[in-house]
């Protein structure tokens, strides 16, 4: 399966519903969310005793085509970061259709909004980058 048919949205705290950014989103990258593992050793034996702890927060980074039209999410997310408003990302790897998976972050804070940088010699589209620190991601199935 590829990410070619994905749908991606964001929601700023206080907005009534998420805003689709599928026409801009180029990628979603996830890091963190590791389960903390404790270890202890005893005088007997050669191996550790392991225990599982809490799950660390993580980062979800969305890269999107940068434009300067009103539908571009860059300005809204830049302003949300500056105002320290909470944001969440939602994505559907196979599209927003019944029985497909929906992945959704908790509301978190944007740590980075980089927009419009690039190289003058490159013909590639400019990409904006939005990094969100969040406590967790949940997965549900889209209902009919």
C-alpha positions as CSV (number, residue, x, y, z in Angstrom):
1,X,0.0,0.0,0.0
2,X,1.3,3.5,-0.7
3,X,0.4,6.9,0.7
4,X,-0.8,8.1,-2.7
5,X,-4.5,8.2,-1.7
6,X,-4.0,9.6,1.8
7,X,-6.0,12.4,3.2
8,X,-4.5,14.7,5.8
9,X,-6.2,17.4,8.0
10,X,-5.3,19.6,10.9
11,X,-7.5,21.1,13.6
12,X,-6.6,24.2,15.7
13,X,-8.1,24.2,19.2
14,X,-11.4,26.1,19.1
15,X,-12.1,25.2,15.4
16,X,-15.5,23.5,15.0
17,X,-14.0,20.8,12.7
18,X,-10.8,19.7,11.1
19,X,-9.5,21.5,8.0
20,X,-8.5,19.3,5.0
21,X,-5.0,19.9,3.8
22,X,-4.7,17.0,1.4
23,X,-4.1,19.2,-1.6
24,X,-0.9,20.5,0.2
25,X,0.3,17.6,2.3
26,X,3.2,15.6,0.9
27,X,4.2,13.4,3.9
28,X,3.5,12.5,7.5
29,X,6.4,11.4,9.6
30,X,6.1,9.9,13.1
31,X,8.8,9.6,15.8
32,X,8.9,9.0,19.5
33,X,6.1,7.4,21.5
34,X,8.5,4.8,23.0
35,X,7.4,2.8,26.0
36,X,9.8,3.5,28.8
37,X,11.4,0.3,30.0
38,X,13.0,-0.2,33.4
39,X,15.6,-2.7,34.3
40,X,17.0,-4.2,37.4
41,X,19.6,-6.9,38.2
42,X,19.8,-9.3,41.0
43,X,22.9,-11.2,42.3
44,X,21.5,-14.4,40.8
45,X,21.5,-14.8,37.1
46,X,22.9,-13.0,34.1
47,X,19.9,-11.2,32.7
48,X,17.9,-8.1,33.7
49,X,14.4,-8.0,35.1
50,X,12.4,-5.7,32.8
51,X,9.3,-3.6,33.6
52,X,7.2,-1.5,31.3
53,X,6.4,2.1,32.2
54,X,4.7,5.1,30.6
55,X,4.7,6.0,26.9
56,X,6.8,9.0,26.1
57,X,5.3,11.8,23.9
58,X,6.3,11.9,20.3
59,X,6.4,14.1,17.2
60,X,4.3,14.1,14.1
61,X,5.7,16.1,11.3
62,X,3.7,17.0,8.2
63,X,5.5,18.4,5.1
64,X,3.3,20.3,2.7
65,X,3.6,22.2,-0.5
66,X,4.1,25.9,0.2
67,X,2.0,28.4,-1.7
68,X,0.6,31.8,-0.9
69,X,-3.1,31.2,-1.5
70,X,-5.8,31.4,1.2
71,X,-6.2,27.6,1.5
72,X,-2.5,27.0,2.3
73,X,-2.3,25.8,5.9
74,X,1.1,27.5,6.5
75,X,-0.2,30.9,7.7
76,X,-2.9,29.4,10.0
77,X,-0.4,27.0,11.6
78,X,2.3,29.7,11.9
79,X,-0.2,31.9,13.7
80,X,-1.4,29.0,15.9
81,X,2.3,28.3,16.9
82,X,2.9,32.0,17.7
83,X,-0.3,32.1,19.9
84,X,0.6,28.8,21.6
85,X,-2.7,27.3,20.5
86,X,-3.1,23.5,20.6
87,X,-3.3,21.7,17.3
88,X,-3.9,18.1,16.2
89,X,-3.3,16.2,12.9
90,X,-5.5,13.6,11.4
91,X,-4.7,11.3,8.5
92,X,-6.2,8.5,6.6
93,X,-3.5,6.5,4.8
94,X,-5.9,4.9,2.3
95,X,-8.4,7.9,2.1
96,X,-11.4,8.8,4.3
97,X,-13.7,6.0,3.4
98,X,-15.6,3.4,5.4
99,X,-13.5,0.6,6.9
100,X,-10.2,2.5,6.3
101,X,-8.0,3.5,9.2
102,X,-8.0,7.0,10.7
103,X,-5.0,8.1,12.7
104,X,-5.4,11.1,15.0
105,X,-3.1,12.8,17.4
106,X,-4.2,14.3,20.7
107,X,-4.1,18.1,20.8
108,X,-0.5,19.2,21.2
109,X,1.8,22.1,20.5
110,X,3.6,23.0,17.3
111,X,7.3,23.0,17.9
112,X,8.3,24.0,14.4
113,X,6.7,25.8,11.5
114,X,9.2,26.2,8.7
115,X,7.9,27.7,5.6
116,X,9.0,28.6,2.1
117,X,12.7,27.8,2.3
118,X,14.6,26.3,-0.6
119,X,17.4,26.6,-3.2
120,X,17.2,29.0,-6.1
121,X,18.8,26.4,-8.4
122,X,16.2,23.8,-7.6
123,X,13.0,23.3,-9.7
124,X,11.3,21.4,-6.9
125,X,8.2,22.7,-5.1
126,X,8.8,24.5,-1.9
127,X,7.9,22.6,1.2
128,X,6.7,23.9,4.5
129,X,7.2,21.7,7.6
130,X,5.0,21.5,10.7
131,X,6.3,19.5,13.7
132,X,3.8,18.7,16.5
133,X,4.7,17.4,19.9
134,X,1.8,15.3,21.2
135,X,1.1,12.8,24.0
136,X,-0.4,10.1,21.8
137,X,-1.8,8.9,18.5
138,X,-5.0,6.9,18.3
139,X,-6.2,4.7,15.5
140,X,-9.9,4.1,14.7
141,X,-11.8,2.7,11.7
142,X,-13.9,5.1,9.6
143,X,-17.5,4.1,10.0
144,X,-20.0,3.9,7.1
